[in-house]
Amino acid sequence: MDLTTPALLFPAISLLLLAYTNRFLVLAQLIRQLRQMDTEEDHGLITRQITMLRKRIVLTKRMQAYGVLSFLLCTVSMFLLFLGAKMPGVFAFGVSLVLLSISLLYSLYEIQISTNAINVELARFEARKGVGREDIDHG
């Protein structure tokens, strides 16, 4: 393995971290919106949303942390390979890949929770408009 192998991950990890940051910003925006719609009528829904948002924030923090650690170890790997320390460089790169995989798994789980949150919103909308899933499926 040479110096260019870990360097190939740099753009991918950078884009991934950017996507994670965008997710975090969307979560912050959703939380601010919840404050505006806080009414007695929506209290149960808001409670469910807050629970999901808290979980998503924790997952996003973990996604970012493992992504950053992966990026750092990728850099360490390149430095070690640059110094001629092949085995430590390969090991650091391997650990970097494992951390990146963990970050992606957290991302997958966060996407699943995000989808559930969207379904909660759709159920609320359907209840207010008197539209059920069976109407949508057959229409």
N, C-alpha and C positions, 0 to 999 in steps of 0.2 A: 504494500500500500504506500502511495506517495502523498505528498502534500495536497494535491488537487482533490483527492477523494473527500476529505472532510469539507473542503472549500465548496464542494457542490451543494452541501446542505445549507449554506449561508443564506441564499435568496429564499429558499423554501421556509426556513425557520423564521426569517424576518417577516415574510408575508403572513405566516401563521400567527405571529405575535401581533401584527397589525389587525388581523381578523379578530383575535381575542380582545384587543383593546376596543374595537368597534362594538363587540358584544357587551362589554362592560358599560360602555357609554349608553347603549340602548337600555340596559337594565336600570341605569340611573335615571334615564328619561321616564321609563315606566313607573318607577317609584314616585317620581314627582307628579305624574299624572294620577296616580292612586290617591294622593292627597286631595286633589281637586274633586274627585268623584265620591268622596267619603260622605255617604248618606246612610240613614237607617235602613233604607230599602236594599242597599248594596252591601251591608255589613258582612254578611256571610260570604259573599263572593270575594270581598276585599281581604277577609281573613285567609281564605284559601290562596289567593294570589300572593299575599305577603309570605306565607309559608313557602310557596314555590320560588318566589323571588329570593328569599334568604338562602335557600338551597342552591339556586343558580349562581348567586354571588360567591358562595363558598367554592362551588365547582369552577367558576371562572378564575378565581384566585389561584386555585390549584393548577388549572390549565396553564395559566401564565407562569406560575412558579416553575413547573416542570419544563415548560418551553424555554424559559430563561436559563435554567440549569443545563438544559440540553445544548443551548447556544454557547454557554460558557465552556462546557466540556469539549464541544466541537473546536472552540478556539484553543483550548489547552492541548487538544490532540494535534492541531496544526503546529502549535509551538513546539511540542515534543518531537514531532516528525521533522520540523525544521532543524532542531538541535541534533538530529540523528538518533534519537531514542525511539527506535521503531516499535518495540513491544509495548512500552508504556503509552505511546501514541495510539497504537491500535486498540489497546485496552480502553483508553479514554474515549476513543471514537465509538467503541462498542457500548459503553455506558451511556454516551450521548444518545445513541439510537434507542436504547431502552427507555431513557427519560422522555425522549420525543414520543415514543409509543404510548407511554403512560399519559402524557399530555393529550394525545389524540383520543385515548379511551375516555378521559374525563370530558373531552369535548363532545364525544358521541353521547355520553350520558346527559350532558347539559342540553343537547339538542332534543333528546327524548323528553326531558322535563319541559322544555320550551314548547314543544308540540302539545303536551298536556295542558299547558297554560293557555294556549290558543284555543284548544277545545273547550276549556272552561268559559272563555269569552264567547265562543260560538253558541254554547248552550244558553248562556245568559241572553244573547241576542235572539235566539230562537224562542225562548220563553217570553220575551217582551213582544215579539212580533207574531207569536202564535204559529210559528213555522217549526215543524218537526223534521227529523232526519228522514222519515218515511216520505214526507212531501218532496224533499230534495232528491231522494233516491229514485222516485218514480216520475219526477217532473222533468 
